[in-house]
Amino acid sequence: MDAAGVRLASEVMDRCRVGGVRVAVAESLTGGLLADAFVSVPGASSVFLGSAVTYDVKAKASLLRVDARLLRDQGAVHPAVAAQMAEGVARLFDQPQYAGRVLGLSTTGVAGPGPDERGRAEGLAYVGVSIPCEVAGSAGNRRGMVMEIRASGGRERIRRYVVVGLLRYVMQLTGGGWE
């Protein structure tokens, strides 16, 4: 991961550390690059729980509990898939001592070259964020958000751009940090 991604991952972890929040990630298009951004930061183990690289749709369904029908009907590149991946990874890595205070992040999209089998353009990605509601200050169990990203410039550049885009999105959502 490049310096910008590692710097942003460090800032996200600092906010999480202060708020008593842990981080877990589910990746498809980025194939471990998001996890790499986190583990590149010294002391990551105090916040970062782990990752699930679920490139295959069956893995998304079985490990992360993404709706199999959604995957069959819409494919993996869909905003609802990103949302379910983020929620699924937060639950997958949660432990009783974390009391649900796990931030789930996800990436899915088309890295290229070219469009996917459904004709979705190279560089189209969706990133998901699942925040525990007690941390987000809203009612319910979890608050989920999805952002669409459009990137260009080849496979590796797209993957890096999506990681940086997701981390910036998390920084925006967490504004002044967590209570």
N, C-alpha and C positions, 0 to 999 in steps of 0.2 A: 504494500500500500504506500502511496506517496505521503509526503510530509503533511499536506493539507488534511488528508483523511485521518492520519494519526493524531494531529492536533485537535481536530473536532471530536474524535473518539475520546480523547483525554478530557476535553471539556464536558462531554456528556457524562462520563464516569465521575467527574468531580461533582456535578450536580446530583447524580444518583447517590454518591457516597454521603453527601450532606443530608439528603432526604431519606436515607436508609432504604434505597431502592436498588435492586439487582437488575442485571441485563441478560437477556437470552435472545439469540437471533436464529431466524430460519431463512435460509438462502436457497434460491434457485439460480437465477441469472448471474449472480455475483460469485457463486461457487466457492465460498469461504473467504472472499476478500473482505467482507464486513467483519467477520470474526478476526481476521488478521489485523485489521485496524485497531481493534480493541486489545488484542494480546501483544501488540507492539508497544503498548504503554506499560512502563514499569509499575508494578503494583496492581495490575489488572485483576488479579484473582480476588481482590477485596470486593469487586463489584460484578465482574463478568462471570456468568455461570457456565456458558457453553453455547454450542451452536448445533443446528441440524441442517446439513446441506441435503436438500430434498429435490434433486434435479428431476427425478421421475414422478409422474403424477400419482402412481400407486403409493409411493413413499409419502407424498403429501397427504394422501388419504389415510394411510395406516398409522404413520407416526404423529402427524400434526392434526389429524381428524378433520381435514378439509373435506367438505361434502363431495363424495364421489360423483354424484349426479351433476353437480356444478362443474366439476372437472371434465366430465364426459360431454356436457352440453356446451360449455364455454371455453374449455381448454384452461391451461395454467396461467395464461396472460389475461388476467381479469381483476378488477379492483376487489371483488368479493373474495377471490382467492388470496390476495395479499392480506386482507383483513383477517381471514380465518387462519392463515399461516402465523400471523403475529399473535393472535389469541392462543392458538395451539401451542406455539413454542413457549409462551409464558406459562401455560399450565403444565407443559411437559417438564420444565425445569424447576417449577415451584416445589418447595419443601415446607413442612410445618413451621420450621424456624423462620422462614421468610414471610409467612402470613399473607401470601398473595401479593406481596410488594415486589413483583417482578415485571419489568418493562419488557414487552415482547416486540421485536422488530423483524420485519420481513422484506424480502426483495423477490420479485418475479418479473419476467419480461423477455424481450428478444434481444440477445446480444449480437446476433448476426453470425456470419455474413448473410445478408438478405432477409426477407420476411420469413415468418414461421409458416407452418403447414396450413394455418387458417388465414394467411395473408396479412397478418399483423406486421407492421413495418419494423425493420431493424431500428433499435434504439427506443422502442416503446417499452416503458417499464411502469410498474406499480409498486409502491413501497407502503408497508403497513406499520402502524404503531398501535400497540395495545397497552394502555396505561391503567393501573389499578385505580378505581374510582376514588378511594379514600385519599389517594395521592393527588388525583386530578381535581378534587374538590367537587365532585358531582355524585348524584345518587346512582345506585346500581352496582354491579359487580366490576365491570371493566368498561373503559371508554376506548373505542376504536376509531382510528382515523386512517385514511388512505390518501396518498397523493400520486398523481400521474406525473411521470417524468419522460421527457423526450430528449434523447441524446443522439449525437452523431460522432463520426470519426473513427470507426472501426471497433472491433470487439473489445479489446483491452481498454480503450478510452471510454467506451460506453459503460463497462463494468465499474471502472473507477468513478466516473461521473455519477452513477447511481448511488454508490456508497456515500460519496460526499453530499449528494442531494438529500439522501435520507438523514444523515447526521445533522445537516443544517435544518432540516424539517423538525427533528427532535429538539434542537436548540430553540427553534421558534416556538414550538408547542410548550416547552418548559419555561420559557420567558425568564422569570426571576428565580427559577428553581422550584423546589417542592417544599411544602410546609413540613 
